[in-house]
Amino acid sequence: MIGETYISVKRINLILILFLTPVTSVLAMEKVQVLLMDGGLNSLGTVATVNGRAVTLLDVLNICGTEEKKLPYMYNKKEAQEQAYLLRQAALEKLIERKLVFCDFLSKGYRFPVGFMQKYLDKIAVAHKRPNAAALKKMIESRGENFTRFKKKAYENAAVNSMLYLKCYKDVFITPKRIYNYYKKNINKFNKSARVRLQILKVVKKGLHRNEIDSFIAKLQGKLNNPDEETFTEFAIMYSEGPNNIKGGDIGWIPVDKLRKDFAAALRGALIGETVGPVNTEEAYFFIRIKDRKNEDIVTYRNARKSIKHTLTVKQRKKEYDSYIKKLRGKADIKYF
């Protein structure tokens, strides 16, 4: 029990598989000047303290370093710097929140049972494809890292995950009634209306063929009398003035109830592979080929309840987490440097 000095090994084994809820708050820009791209990056010193416990830039980089390495391949130099800044802000905030939880663990005098850390390190070793903690130590030290520091970090992580489970996750229970009510209230999210995949050949009345529009449409109508996909695609690439002509006029899937009225009327009763048109509208003539259809898909409550339970559980845990962190922040001494 949480009221006891020790937290049981059985409970810890369950706790260790849990992940920290994603960070939701971001620091104000002026509070994290040390993380700006134009300063502070050559130092791995303290960027914040929580009740006197330091958070270093090295801690921040350990969290977001992998993602930062991808940025030059996704953005130009300036954008990459901006994105790196945001990554570091989020990482710093996450670390501060975990420090808050660790301080709460310590302030209550909690401890793990004798032998727990050895078992925990053995689990970490297995995750790193090492047989035991001794082999893990060799691996850590071969990288030039301090194993004592590694163990302290491991202890802190175990303590934080334990507290989050006990304070935020353990008592979250979603009742069947709540799941069913969510389904009824959000039933449209679980039902997909009938959809159709279309290829469009559009000829604008005041476009490229405006001087010969009637004869041109008549010629197309003769050529597009139930064409196969290859023929329609070829004509759309050559003559269409509409979207995705380079892809044969394929505009993807559209809900049938979202089609414009003149298209819906023209396609009513048409089968897969059929071409209708020309559909005469104010701005253009359209030849429309039905590439595929999907009927209305209704997800039953029985099939939806598992995903609903997961959604509601995550939402409730997030609410409990935010409330817990808010309380800790209210009585903590947090400094940014």
ZILIN-V32295 format. One record per pair of residues at least 24 apart in sequence whose ideal C-beta (glycine too) atoms are under 7 Angstrom apart, sorted by the first residue. I is the first residue (numbers start at 1). J is the second residue. Records with the same first field share a line. If there is no record, write none. Layout:
I = J, J
This chain:
2 = 166
5 = 109, 110, 111
6 = 111, 112, 113
7 = 110, 112, 162
9 = 113, 116
12 = 112, 116, 158, 162
15 = 161, 162, 165
16 = 123, 158, 161
18 = 161, 164, 165, 169
20 = 98, 164
21 = 317, 318, 321
23 = 90, 93, 94, 97
24 = 322
25 = 93
26 = 89, 90, 93
27 = 89, 92, 93
31 = 336
32 = 89, 92, 336
34 = 337
35 = 85, 88, 89, 92
36 = 85
37 = 81, 84, 85
46 = 337
47 = 92, 337
48 = 92, 96, 334, 335, 336, 337
49 = 335
50 = 96, 99, 100, 103, 332, 334
51 = 103, 332, 333
53 = 99, 103
55 = 92, 95, 96, 99
59 = 95
60 = 88, 91, 92, 95
63 = 91, 94, 95
64 = 88, 91
96 = 334
97 = 325
98 = 160
100 = 325, 328, 329, 332
101 = 160, 163, 164, 328
102 = 156, 159, 160
104 = 163, 328
105 = 159, 163
112 = 158
117 = 151, 155
120 = 154, 158
121 = 151, 154
124 = 154
164 = 321
167 = 324
168 = 317, 320, 321, 324
169 = 317
172 = 313, 316, 317, 320
174 = 309, 312, 313, 316
178 = 312
179 = 305, 308, 309, 312
180 = 301
182 = 308, 312
183 = 301, 304, 305, 308
190 = 299, 304
191 = 298, 299
192 = 296, 297
193 = 255, 256, 257, 296
194 = 256, 294, 295, 296
195 = 253, 254, 255, 256, 294
196 = 254, 256, 267, 290, 293
197 = 252, 253, 291, 292
198 = 251, 254, 288, 289, 290, 291
199 = 232, 233, 236, 248, 249, 250, 289, 291
200 = 240, 242, 243, 249, 251, 286, 288
201 = 235, 236, 239, 240, 242, 249, 287
202 = 240, 241, 242, 284, 286
203 = 239, 241, 284, 285
204 = 241, 283, 284
205 = 283, 284
207 = 241
208 = 241
217 = 278, 285
220 = 287
221 = 278
224 = 275, 287
226 = 274, 275
227 = 275
232 = 275, 289
250 = 291
263 = 288
